[in-house]
Amino acid sequence: MRVRFVHAADLHLDAPFVGLREADEEVSARLREATFRAYDRVIDLCLKERVDFAVFAGDVFNSQDRSLRAQVRFLGGLSRLAQNGIPALVAHGNHDPLSGWSPALEWPGLAHRFADQVESVPIVQQAETVCRVHGVSFPRRDVLVNLARSFRREAGDAPLAVGVLHTSVGTHPEHAPYAPCSVDDLRAAGFDYWALGHIHARQEVRRADPCVVYSGNTQGLNPNEPGVRGCYVVTLEQHAEPRVEFRPTSVVEWRRGVLSIADLPDEQALIGAAERLIESVAADTQAELILLRLRLEGMGGLHGRITPQDLTATLRDFGRAAPTTVWVESLELETRPPLDLEGLAEGDDFVGEFLRLANQAAADEEMLAELRGELAPLINDPEVRRVADFTEEDLRRWVERARIIGAEGLVEEREA
């Protein structure tokens, strides 16, 4: 008894990119198609792998009032599957609950949309039910009850069982706790595999007994969703551990790059180093477009000589010609002047006193905790968290940046 299927989730079809600082017309047009192109890759994968079925674990669409265009494109993909004899089993989550349906579009015959009560769909091979796929959809956006406890495998049922659920297993600060449950709740259902959605970062929560997997979203939509995104090809066989294989689908990838000016004597060397970084990024991807956030750091003579707008425009011209388009989405300057900060900190003037206090602040956990508290309203704001994921490293970088800017200003004032 064996089945093979694709597990995808969080397609967010027709969703806009969030946190994008700037994009030209060509890049913007490619971004508008990105979620659809990623979905096309999921369908292509199903056909190429000749899977037995496909499951979509919630948030197929990006909002309750889903666009007609998104629905047409989604059902078009399901029709391609149906034409090749592949059933599609669809659960809806908090972004696309059942209450949000408006246009009455006809679904292909082999596609099944789970209701707001747990249903099971048989997977039949040679007139025998070899697997049952159990699933449920959100009736509304704010489902805060434990839906996992409603699932149960019946005695004497099919040899293999799959659960499809949009849920929050454990704690995920970056996501609202919709349909919260525990791993023990999932185990109690007695299934072989749980196809989960809602958490955008892929995660193999448990490898077997049962296998519990978040496939993540198929296309990263903001800077906090960097790198490759995709879905899983899953093979279930009776009396064997499930096999899960991640497959990339994202056509656009967010990346971060860091370049030091420490050993760069002039602007020509800087441009050459940045172009080599872009070439490296372009060669290491299956995406069609890279959104690159580039940070310049380090101490050197180029500090204060870099014009961000000119350098960004130059690198964008180069990135357009790369084998995979690399769009330098933003350029952050965190360089340092060629100052002997350690030597200055030993001085008995105001500069030395400032640096000693700054060094103390950077090493004092109580002072850092106080700073975290002051910044908490900003850092924890839901809208801010959608586009920026602040870490302990960021906090220490800000303190270091303040130390450098303060010292530079004081030295310039002293020498004026």
C-alpha positions in Angstrom: 0.0 0.0 0.0 1.7 3.2 -1.2 0.7 6.7 -2.1 2.6 9.7 -3.3 1.3 13.3 -3.1 2.2 16.9 -3.0 1.7 19.0 0.1 1.5 22.7 -0.4 0.1 25.6 1.7 -0.1 29.3 2.1 -0.2 30.2 -1.6 -1.6 33.6 -0.9 -2.5 34.0 -4.5 -2.5 37.6 -5.8 -0.9 38.9 -2.6 1.2 42.1 -2.8 4.8 42.1 -1.7 5.2 44.0 1.6 8.2 46.0 2.8 9.5 46.6 -0.7 11.3 50.0 -0.6 11.5 50.6 -4.3 10.9 48.7 -7.6 10.9 49.8 -11.3 8.0 49.0 -13.6 9.5 45.7 -14.9 10.3 44.4 -11.4 6.8 45.4 -10.2 5.2 43.5 -13.1 7.1 40.4 -12.2 6.2 40.7 -8.5 2.5 40.9 -9.4 2.8 37.5 -11.1 5.0 35.9 -8.5 2.4 34.1 -6.5 0.7 32.7 -9.6 4.0 31.6 -11.1 4.9 29.8 -7.9 1.5 28.0 -8.0 2.1 27.0 -11.6 5.3 25.4 -10.4 3.4 23.4 -7.8 1.0 22.1 -10.5 3.9 21.4 -12.9 5.5 19.4 -10.1 2.4 17.3 -9.5 2.2 16.4 -13.2 5.9 15.7 -13.5 6.0 13.4 -10.4 2.7 11.7 -11.4 1.4 12.0 -7.9 -1.7 10.3 -6.7 -3.2 13.5 -5.3 -2.4 17.0 -4.1 -3.3 18.7 -0.8 -3.5 22.5 -0.1 -3.5 23.2 3.6 -5.1 26.6 3.8 -4.6 30.3 2.8 -4.8 29.5 -0.9 -6.0 33.1 -1.3 -4.7 36.2 0.5 -7.8 37.7 1.9 -11.4 36.9 2.7 -12.6 38.9 -0.2 -10.4 37.0 -2.6 -10.0 38.3 -6.1 -11.8 36.8 -9.1 -8.5 36.7 -10.9 -7.0 34.6 -8.1 -9.9 32.2 -8.1 -9.8 31.7 -11.8 -6.1 31.0 -11.8 -6.4 28.6 -8.9 -9.2 26.6 -10.4 -7.3 26.6 -13.7 -4.5 24.8 -12.0 -6.9 22.3 -10.4 -8.4 21.6 -13.8 -4.9 20.8 -15.2 -4.6 18.2 -12.4 -8.1 16.8 -13.0 -7.4 16.4 -16.7 -4.5 14.2 -15.7 -6.6 12.2 -13.2 -5.1 13.8 -10.1 -7.5 14.8 -7.2 -6.9 18.0 -5.4 -8.0 18.3 -1.7 -8.3 21.9 -0.4 -8.6 23.2 3.1 -9.1 26.9 3.8 -7.6 28.9 6.6 -7.8 32.3 8.3 -7.0 34.3 5.2 -9.6 32.5 3.0 -12.3 31.1 5.2 -15.5 29.7 3.8 -17.4 32.8 4.8 -15.5 34.8 2.2 -16.6 33.1 -1.0 -18.3 35.4 -3.5 -18.2 34.4 -7.2 -19.8 31.0 -7.7 -17.2 29.4 -9.9 -17.4 25.8 -10.8 -14.7 23.5 -9.4 -13.3 20.6 -11.4 -14.8 17.2 -10.7 -11.7 15.7 -9.0 -11.2 18.7 -6.7 -12.7 18.7 -3.2 -13.0 21.6 -0.9 -13.3 20.6 2.8 -16.3 21.8 4.8 -16.2 23.4 8.2 -16.6 20.0 9.8 -14.0 17.3 9.4 -14.5 15.2 6.2 -12.5 12.3 4.8 -11.9 11.6 1.1 -10.9 8.1 -0.1 -7.9 7.6 -2.4 -8.7 4.6 -4.5 -6.3 2.4 -6.4 -7.5 -0.6 -8.4 -10.9 -0.5 -6.8 -9.4 -0.5 -3.3 -9.3 2.4 -0.8 -5.6 2.7 0.1 -5.7 6.0 1.9 -8.1 8.5 3.4 -7.4 12.2 3.5 -9.1 14.0 6.4 -9.5 17.8 6.4 -11.4 20.8 7.6 -11.8 24.4 6.5 -12.1 27.5 8.7 -15.7 28.7 8.6 -14.5 32.3 9.5 -11.2 34.0 10.0 -10.8 33.9 13.8 -10.9 30.2 14.7 -9.4 30.0 18.1 -10.6 26.5 19.1 -8.5 23.3 18.8 -9.6 21.7 15.5 -7.1 18.9 15.7 -9.2 17.2 18.4 -12.0 16.7 15.9 -9.9 14.3 13.8 -9.9 10.6 14.4 -8.9 7.5 12.5 -11.6 4.8 12.6 -10.7 1.3 13.4 -10.4 -0.9 10.3 -10.2 2.2 8.0 -7.9 2.5 5.0 -4.2 1.4 5.5 -3.0 5.0 5.2 -4.3 8.2 6.6 -3.5 11.9 6.0 -4.7 15.0 7.9 -4.9 18.4 6.3 -5.2 21.3 8.8 -4.4 25.1 9.0 -3.2 25.4 12.5 -0.6 26.7 15.0 1.3 23.9 16.7 3.0 25.3 19.8 4.1 28.9 19.9 4.9 31.0 16.9 5.2 34.7 17.9 5.2 35.8 14.3 1.8 34.2 13.6 -1.6 34.5 15.3 -2.5 31.3 17.2 -5.3 30.2 15.0 -6.7 26.7 15.7 -4.0 26.1 18.2 -3.0 22.5 19.1 -0.2 20.4 20.3 1.8 17.5 18.8 0.0 15.2 21.2 -3.3 16.3 19.8 -2.1 15.4 16.3 -0.7 12.0 17.5 -4.0 11.2 19.1 -5.7 11.2 15.7 -3.8 8.1 14.6 -2.8 9.4 11.2 0.4 8.7 9.2 1.0 12.2 8.0 -0.2 15.7 8.9 -0.1 18.3 6.1 -0.1 21.6 7.9 -0.4 25.2 6.9 -0.3 28.7 8.5 3.4 28.9 9.5 5.3 30.3 6.5 8.7 28.8 7.3 8.9 25.2 6.3 9.3 22.9 9.3 9.4 19.1 9.7 7.9 19.1 13.2 8.0 15.3 13.5 9.5 12.7 11.2 7.2 9.7 12.0 4.4 8.3 14.1 3.0 10.6 12.8 5.0 12.7 10.3 4.0 16.3 10.9 5.1 18.9 8.4 4.6 22.6 7.7 5.4 23.0 4.0 5.8 26.8 4.4 4.6 29.3 1.8 5.2 28.7 -1.9 6.4 32.3 -2.4 8.1 34.6 0.1 6.3 37.9 0.3 8.3 40.1 2.6 11.9 40.6 3.9 11.1 38.3 6.8 10.5 35.4 4.4 14.0 35.1 2.7 15.4 32.4 0.6 13.8 29.4 -1.1 10.1 28.7 -0.6 8.2 25.7 -1.9 6.3 22.5 -1.1 6.8 18.8 -0.3 6.6 15.6 -2.3 5.5 12.9 0.3 5.6 9.2 -0.1 3.6 7.1 2.4 3.9 3.3 2.5 2.4 0.9 5.0 4.8 -0.2 7.7 7.5 2.3 6.6 8.6 5.7 7.7 7.2 8.5 5.5 9.6 10.0 3.0 9.4 13.8 2.6 11.2 15.8 -0.1 11.2 19.5 -0.2 10.9 21.1 -3.7 11.4 24.8 -4.5 8.6 26.8 -6.1 9.4 30.4 -5.4 10.1 32.5 -8.5 11.3 35.5 -6.4 13.7 35.3 -3.4 14.5 37.8 -0.8 18.2 37.8 0.0 20.5 39.7 2.3 24.1 40.6 1.4 26.9 42.1 3.5 30.0 43.7 2.0 32.9 45.2 4.0 34.8 48.3 2.9 37.8 47.5 5.1 40.1 46.3 2.3 38.6 48.4 -0.5 40.9 51.3 -1.5 38.5 53.2 -3.8 35.1 53.3 -5.5 36.3 51.1 -8.4 37.2 48.3 -5.9 33.9 48.7 -4.2 31.9 48.3 -7.4 34.0 45.3 -8.4 33.4 43.6 -5.0 29.6 44.4 -5.2 29.4 43.0 -8.7 31.1 39.8 -7.6 28.6 39.4 -4.8 25.7 39.9 -7.2 27.1 37.3 -9.6 27.4 34.8 -6.7 23.8 35.4 -5.6 22.5 35.1 -9.2 24.4 31.8 -9.7 23.0 30.2 -6.5 19.3 30.1 -7.1 16.4 28.5 -9.0 14.4 31.7 -8.8 13.8 34.1 -11.6 14.3 37.3 -9.6 16.3 38.1 -6.5 15.4 41.0 -4.2 18.7 41.9 -2.5 19.1 44.0 0.6 22.7 45.0 0.6 24.5 46.3 3.7 27.9 48.0 3.6 29.9 47.7 6.8 33.4 47.9 8.1 36.0 50.6 8.7 37.9 52.3 5.9 38.6 55.3 3.8 35.5 54.9 1.7 33.3 55.9 4.7 31.5 59.1 3.9 32.5 58.9 0.3 29.7 56.6 -0.8 26.6 58.1 -2.4 23.9 55.4 -1.8 21.6 56.5 -4.7 24.4 56.4 -7.3 25.8 53.1 -6.1 22.4 51.5 -6.0 21.6 52.6 -9.5 24.9 51.3 -10.8 24.4 47.9 -9.2 20.8 47.7 -10.4 22.1 48.1 -14.0 24.5 45.3 -13.4 21.9 43.1 -11.7 19.5 43.4 -14.6 22.1 41.8 -16.9 22.8 38.8 -14.5 21.6 35.3 -15.5 19.0 35.7 -12.8 17.9 39.3 -12.4 19.2 40.7 -9.1 17.3 43.9 -8.0 19.2 45.7 -5.3 16.1 46.6 -3.3 17.9 48.7 -0.7 21.4 49.7 0.3 22.2 50.2 4.0 25.3 52.1 5.0 26.8 50.9 8.3 30.4 51.8 7.6 32.9 53.3 10.1 35.4 56.1 9.7 39.1 55.2 10.0 39.2 56.2 13.6 41.2 54.5 16.4 38.2 54.1 18.7 40.1 52.0 21.2 42.8 54.6 21.4 40.3 57.5 21.6 38.5 55.7 24.5 41.7 56.0 26.6 41.8 59.8 26.3 40.9 62.0 29.2 38.8 64.4 27.0 35.0 64.3 26.3 35.5 61.9 23.4 37.2 59.4 25.6 34.5 59.7 28.3 31.8 59.3 25.7 33.4 56.1 24.3 33.9 54.6 27.7 30.3 55.1 28.6 29.2 53.7 25.2 31.4 50.7 25.6 29.9 50.1 29.1 26.3 50.4 27.7 27.1 47.8 25.0 28.3 45.3 27.6 25.7 46.1 30.3 22.7 43.7 30.0 20.6 45.9 32.3 21.1 48.9 30.0 20.4 46.8 26.9 17.2 45.4 28.6 16.1 49.0 29.3 16.7 49.9 25.6 14.7 46.9 24.5 11.8 48.0 26.8 11.9 51.5 25.3 11.8 50.1 21.7 9.2 47.4 22.5 6.2 49.3 21.2 7.9 49.7 17.8 9.5 46.3 17.6 6.3 44.4 18.6 4.0 46.4 16.4 2.2 43.9 14.1 2.6 46.1 11.0 6.3 46.6 11.7 6.8 42.8 12.3 5.4 42.1 8.8 8.4 43.8 7.2 11.2 43.6 9.8 12.3 40.9 12.2 14.3 42.6 14.9 16.8 40.4 16.7 19.3 40.7 19.6 22.0 41.2 17.0 20.1 44.1 15.5 19.9 45.8 18.9 23.7 45.5 19.5 24.3 46.8 15.9 22.2 49.9 16.7 24.2 50.5 19.9 27.5 50.1 18.0 26.2 52.4 15.2 25.3 55.0 17.8 28.8 54.7 19.3 30.5 55.3 16.0 28.3 58.1 14.9 28.7 59.8 18.3 32.5 59.4 18.3 32.8 60.7 14.7 30.7 63.7 15.4 32.7 64.6 18.5 36.0 64.2 16.8 34.9 66.4 13.9 33.7 69.1 16.4 36.9 68.9 18.3 39.1 69.3 15.2 36.9 72.1 13.7 
